Amino acid sequence: MSDAELRRTRAGRPVWHYRAVGSTNDTAAELARMQGEMDRSPCWVIADHQTAGRGRRGRAWSDHADNFSGTLLWPLAPEHGRTPALFSFLAALAIVDSFEAVGIPRTIIGLKWPNDVLLEGGKVCGILVETVAGLEGLMAATIGIGVNLAQVPPHAPPEGRALSQWITPPPPTAFLETLDARFDEWWAIYGAHGFSRIRSAWLERATGLNQALVVRLSDRTLEGIFRGLDKDGALLLEHQGEVTRFLAGDVFLRRQTA
């Protein structure tokens, strides 16, 4: 990590700050592979620019120097059985609270399963959670977060959004401070009340609940009514009179082009 600047958040969490990396998730994974039992503590990897940023299913994620690109590396304990879903929901809730803290109206913020944050129905943020094995077989989650603070990247879909369309956005390092604090708050809520509280909070902020939804799978596309999440965070879709749970898939609100 010698080519990174090491600092700490106000809460004391280490931050490895790079000018450029391929992917902050990949860089965080490399760090995890060097960690043993004695130095397992959460830390951030952030970058001014990613040359190979990615989202779910390997899709490219474009960034901009004044946008936020970062990964929270989080050591895992055996009880974190639903790791990708759990941390995706925690990150989404922390991002919503961070948006409100910097001046974005709550009424225009929405969440779309499984990992998108929306402003007025357009994507402003993506989340990618992966797991990695470190030294001694110890596991960690890499919670990748990309937020369009200042600019919608040039190759983003037409409905892409940026915070700058509503406010003067904070610099990425200032946004990190807010996000770091909000994530810890939601982690504490999870520790005290379990996933049911996280699920309820996510659904309160969900876009399209009880409305028409399209779920695209590798072999088929289904249209139905979004009926919420089950106890494990799977999407519930009512289709032809039956409710089916989905652990993965591309989701489109019916008014969007699928």
Secondary structure, 3 states (H helix, E strand, C coil): CCCCEEEECCCCCEEEEEEEECCHHHHHHHHHHCCCHHHCCCEEEEEEEECCCECHHHCECCCCCCCEEEEEEEECCCCCCCHHHHHHHHHHHHHHHHHHHCCCCHHHEEEECCCEEEECCEEEEEEEEEEEECHHHCEEEEEEEEECCCCCCCCCCCCCCCHHHCCCCCCHHHHHHHHHHHHHHHHHHHHHHCHHHHHHHHHHCECCCCCEEEEECCCCEEEEEEEEECCCCCEEEEECCEEEEECCCEEEECCCCC
